[in-house]
Amino acid sequence: MSGGANDDRRTDGGVARPGADVPDRRPMLEGTVVRYEDKPDECTLHPSEPTERECTTAWITAKEGSYVSAVAWR
C-alpha cells in the first residue's frame, strides 16, 4: 500500500476513510444586513468567529444596489 493516513484521517489520495470523523460544517462567513430609513441598506459579510486580526481586516460591506442575486448573475 502506498502512503499512510494523514493526521486528518484521509488517505494520501484525499478520500476520507470509513469511520473517519466528519469535519465541522459551520459557516465560516455570516451576512448581516443593516437597514436605514434615509440611505441604502448595507450588507456586511464577516467571519463567524473572527480572530483579533480579522476583527479589523476581514469585512466586506456593500450598499443596496451594488450587489445582485446569484440567480440574476447567471
C-alpha distances in whole Angstrom, upper triangle without the diagonal:
4,7,8,11,14,17,18,16,14,11,11,12,15,15,16,14,17,19,19,22,24,26,29,31,34,36,36,39,42,45,49,52,55,58,62,65,66,63,60,57,54,51,49,45,43,40,40,40,41,40,44,43,42,46,47,45,43,46,47,50,51,55,56,56,54,51,50,48,44,46,49,47,45
4,7,10,12,16,17,15,13,9,8,10,13,14,16,15,18,20,19,22,24,25,28,30,33,35,34,37,41,44,47,50,54,57,60,63,64,61,58,55,52,49,46,43,41,38,39,38,39,38,41,41,40,43,45,42,40,43,44,47,49,53,54,54,51,48,48,46,43,44,47,45,43
4,7,9,12,14,12,11,8,6,9,11,13,14,14,17,19,17,20,22,22,26,27,31,32,31,35,38,41,45,48,51,54,57,61,62,59,56,53,50,46,44,40,38,35,36,35,36,35,38,37,37,40,42,39,37,40,41,45,47,50,51,52,49,46,46,44,41,43,46,44,42
4,6,10,11,9,9,6,7,10,11,12,12,12,15,16,14,17,19,20,23,25,29,30,30,33,37,40,43,47,50,53,56,60,61,58,55,52,49,45,43,39,37,34,34,33,34,33,36,36,35,39,41,38,36,39,41,44,46,50,51,52,49,46,46,44,41,43,46,44,42
4,7,8,6,6,5,6,9,9,10,10,9,12,13,11,13,16,16,20,22,25,27,27,30,33,37,40,43,46,50,53,56,58,55,52,49,46,42,40,36,34,31,31,30,31,30,33,33,33,36,38,36,34,37,38,41,43,47,48,49,46,44,43,41,38,41,44,41,40
4,5,5,5,6,7,10,9,11,10,11,14,14,11,13,15,14,18,20,23,24,24,27,31,34,37,41,44,47,50,54,55,52,49,46,43,39,37,33,31,28,28,27,27,27,30,30,29,32,34,32,30,33,35,38,40,44,45,46,44,41,41,39,36,39,42,39,38
4,5,7,9,10,13,12,13,11,12,15,14,11,12,14,13,16,18,21,23,22,26,29,32,35,39,42,45,48,52,53,51,48,45,42,38,35,32,29,26,25,24,25,24,27,27,27,30,32,31,29,32,33,37,39,43,44,46,43,40,41,39,36,39,42,40,39
4,6,9,10,12,10,11,9,10,13,12,9,9,10,9,12,15,18,20,19,23,26,29,33,36,39,42,46,49,51,48,45,42,39,35,33,29,27,23,23,22,23,23,26,26,25,28,31,29,27,29,31,34,37,40,41,43,40,37,38,36,33,36,38,37,36
4,7,9,11,9,9,7,7,10,9,6,8,10,11,14,17,20,22,22,26,29,32,35,39,42,45,48,52,53,51,48,45,42,38,35,32,30,27,26,25,27,26,30,30,29,32,34,33,30,33,34,38,40,43,44,45,43,40,40,38,35,37,40,38,37
4,6,7,5,6,5,6,10,11,8,10,11,12,15,17,20,22,22,26,29,32,35,38,42,45,48,52,53,50,47,44,41,37,35,31,30,27,26,26,27,27,31,31,30,33,35,33,30,33,34,37,39,42,43,44,42,39,38,36,33,35,38,36,35
4,5,5,6,7,7,11,13,11,13,15,15,19,20,24,25,25,29,32,35,38,42,45,48,51,55,56,53,50,47,44,40,38,34,33,30,30,30,31,31,34,34,32,36,38,35,33,35,36,40,41,45,46,46,44,41,40,38,35,37,40,38,36
4,5,8,10,11,14,16,14,16,17,17,21,22,25,26,26,29,32,35,39,42,45,48,52,55,56,53,50,47,44,41,38,34,33,30,31,30,31,31,34,33,32,35,37,35,32,35,36,39,41,45,46,46,43,41,40,38,35,37,40,38,36
4,6,9,10,14,17,15,17,17,17,21,21,25,26,25,28,32,35,38,41,44,47,51,54,55,52,49,46,43,39,37,34,33,30,30,31,31,32,35,34,33,36,38,35,32,35,35,39,40,43,44,44,42,39,38,36,33,35,37,35,33
4,6,9,13,15,12,14,14,14,17,18,21,22,22,25,28,31,35,38,41,44,47,51,52,49,45,43,40,36,34,30,29,27,27,27,28,28,32,31,29,33,34,32,29,31,32,35,37,40,41,41,39,36,35,33,30,32,35,33,31
4,6,9,12,10,12,12,13,17,17,21,22,23,26,29,31,35,38,42,44,48,51,52,50,46,43,41,37,35,31,30,28,27,28,29,30,34,33,31,34,36,34,31,33,34,37,38,41,42,42,40,37,36,34,30,32,35,33,32
4,7,8,6,9,9,10,14,15,19,21,21,25,28,31,34,37,41,43,47,50,52,49,46,43,40,36,34,31,30,27,26,26,28,29,32,32,31,33,36,34,31,33,34,37,38,41,42,43,41,37,36,34,31,33,36,34,33
4,6,6,9,10,13,16,18,21,24,25,28,31,34,37,40,44,47,50,53,55,53,49,46,44,40,38,34,33,30,29,29,31,31,35,35,34,36,39,37,34,36,37,40,42,45,45,46,44,41,40,37,34,36,39,38,36
4,6,9,10,13,17,18,22,24,26,29,31,34,38,41,44,47,51,54,56,53,50,47,44,41,39,35,34,31,30,30,32,33,37,37,35,38,41,39,36,38,39,41,43,46,46,47,45,42,41,38,35,36,40,39,37
4,6,9,12,15,17,20,23,25,28,30,34,37,40,43,46,50,53,55,53,50,46,44,40,38,35,33,30,28,28,31,31,35,36,34,36,39,38,35,37,38,41,43,46,46,47,45,42,41,38,36,37,41,40,38
4,6,9,12,15,18,21,22,25,28,31,34,38,41,44,47,51,53,50,47,44,41,37,35,32,30,27,25,25,28,28,32,32,31,33,36,35,32,34,35,38,40,43,43,45,43,40,39,36,34,36,39,38,37
4,6,9,12,15,18,19,23,25,28,31,35,38,41,44,48,50,47,44,41,38,35,33,29,27,24,22,22,24,25,29,30,28,30,33,32,29,31,33,35,37,40,41,42,41,38,37,35,32,34,38,37,36
4,7,8,12,15,16,20,22,25,28,31,35,38,41,44,46,44,41,38,35,31,30,26,25,22,20,20,23,24,28,28,26,28,31,30,27,29,30,32,34,37,37,39,37,34,34,31,29,31,34,33,32
4,6,9,12,13,16,19,22,25,29,32,35,38,42,44,41,38,35,32,29,26,23,21,18,17,17,19,20,24,25,23,25,28,26,23,25,26,29,31,34,35,36,35,32,31,29,27,29,32,31,31
4,6,9,10,14,16,19,22,26,29,32,35,39,41,38,36,32,29,26,24,20,19,15,13,14,16,18,22,23,20,22,25,24,21,23,24,27,29,32,32,34,33,30,30,27,26,28,31,30,30
4,6,8,12,13,17,20,23,26,29,33,36,38,36,33,29,27,23,21,18,17,14,12,13,16,18,22,23,20,22,25,23,20,21,22,24,26,29,29,31,29,26,26,24,22,24,27,26,26
4,6,9,10,14,16,20,23,26,29,33,35,33,30,26,24,20,18,15,14,11,9,10,13,16,20,20,18,19,22,21,18,18,20,22,24,26,27,29,28,25,25,22,21,24,27,26,26
4,5,7,10,13,17,20,23,26,30,32,29,27,23,20,17,15,12,11,9,7,10,12,15,18,19,16,17,19,19,15,15,16,18,20,23,23,25,24,21,21,19,18,21,23,23,23
4,7,10,13,17,20,23,26,30,31,29,26,23,20,16,14,10,8,6,5,8,9,12,15,15,12,14,16,15,12,12,14,16,19,22,23,25,23,20,21,20,19,22,24,23,24
4,7,10,13,16,20,23,26,28,25,22,19,16,12,10,6,5,4,5,8,9,13,16,15,12,13,15,14,10,10,11,13,15,18,19,21,20,17,18,17,17,20,22,21,22
4,7,10,13,16,20,23,25,23,20,16,14,10,8,6,5,6,6,9,11,14,17,17,13,13,15,15,12,10,11,12,14,16,17,20,18,16,17,16,17,20,21,21,23
4,7,10,13,16,20,21,19,16,13,10,7,6,5,6,9,9,13,13,17,19,19,15,15,16,16,12,10,9,9,11,13,13,16,15,13,14,14,15,18,19,19,21
4,7,10,13,17,18,16,14,11,8,6,5,7,8,11,11,14,14,18,19,19,16,15,16,16,14,11,10,9,11,12,13,16,16,14,16,16,17,20,21,21,24
4,6,10,13,15,13,11,7,6,4,6,9,11,14,14,18,18,21,22,22,19,17,18,19,16,13,12,9,10,10,10,13,14,13,14,15,17,19,20,20,23
4,7,10,12,11,9,6,5,6,8,11,13,17,17,19,19,23,23,23,20,18,18,19,18,14,13,10,11,10,10,14,15,15,17,17,20,23,22,23,26
4,7,9,8,7,5,7,9,11,15,17,20,20,23,23,26,27,27,24,22,22,23,21,18,16,13,12,10,9,13,15,15,17,18,21,23,22,23,27
4,6,6,6,5,8,11,14,17,19,23,23,26,26,29,28,28,26,23,23,24,23,19,18,14,13,11,10,14,16,17,19,20,24,25,24,25,29
4,6,8,8,12,15,17,21,23,27,27,30,29,32,32,32,29,27,27,28,27,23,21,18,16,13,12,15,18,19,21,22,26,27,26,27,31
4,7,9,12,16,18,22,24,28,29,31,30,33,32,32,30,27,26,27,27,23,21,18,16,13,12,15,17,19,21,23,27,28,27,28,31
4,7,9,13,15,19,21,25,26,29,28,31,30,30,27,25,24,25,24,20,18,14,13,9,9,11,13,16,18,20,24,25,24,25,28
4,6,10,13,16,19,23,24,27,26,29,29,28,26,24,23,23,22,18,16,12,10,6,5,8,10,12,14,17,20,22,20,21,24
4,7,10,14,16,20,21,24,23,26,27,26,23,21,21,21,20,16,14,10,9,6,5,9,10,11,13,15,19,20,19,20,24
4,6,10,13,16,18,21,20,23,23,23,20,18,18,18,16,12,10,7,6,4,6,9,10,10,13,15,17,20,19,19,23
4,7,10,13,15,18,17,21,22,21,17,16,17,16,14,10,8,6,5,6,7,11,10,9,12,13,15,18,18,17,21
4,6,10,12,14,14,17,18,17,14,13,13,13,10,7,5,4,6,9,11,14,12,11,14,15,16,20,20,19,22
4,7,9,12,12,15,16,16,12,12,13,12,8,6,5,6,9,12,13,16,14,12,14,15,15,19,20,19,21
4,6,9,8,11,13,12,9,9,10,10,6,5,7,9,12,15,17,19,18,16,18,18,19,22,23,22,24
4,5,5,9,11,11,8,8,11,10,7,8,10,12,16,19,20,23,21,19,21,21,20,24,25,24,26
4,6,10,12,13,10,10,14,14,11,11,13,15,18,21,22,25,23,21,23,22,22,25,26,26,27
4,7,10,11,9,9,13,13,11,12,15,17,20,23,25,28,26,24,26,25,25,28,30,29,31
4,6,8,5,6,9,10,8,10,13,16,19,22,25,27,25,24,26,26,26,29,30,29,31
4,5,5,6,9,10,9,12,16,18,22,25,28,30,28,27,29,29,29,32,34,32,34
4,6,5,8,9,10,13,16,19,23,25,28,31,29,28,31,31,31,35,36,34,36
4,5,6,6,8,11,15,17,21,24,27,29,27,26,29,30,30,33,34,32,34
4,5,5,5,8,11,14,18,21,24,26,24,23,26,26,26,30,30,29,31
4,6,7,8,12,14,17,20,23,26,24,23,26,26,27,30,31,30,32
4,6,7,11,13,16,19,22,25,22,22,26,27,27,31,31,30,32
4,6,9,12,15,18,22,24,21,21,24,25,25,29,29,27,30
4,7,10,14,17,20,22,19,18,21,22,22,26,26,24,26
4,7,10,13,16,18,16,16,18,19,20,24,24,22,25
4,7,10,13,15,12,12,15,16,17,21,20,19,22
4,7,10,12,10,10,14,15,17,20,20,19,22
4,7,8,6,7,11,13,15,18,17,16,20
4,6,6,8,11,14,16,19,17,17,21
4,6,7,9,11,15,17,15,16,19
4,6,7,11,14,15,13,14,17
4,7,11,13,15,13,12,16
4,7,9,12,10,10,13
4,7,8,6,7,10
4,5,5,6,9
4,5,5,6
4,5,5
4,6
4
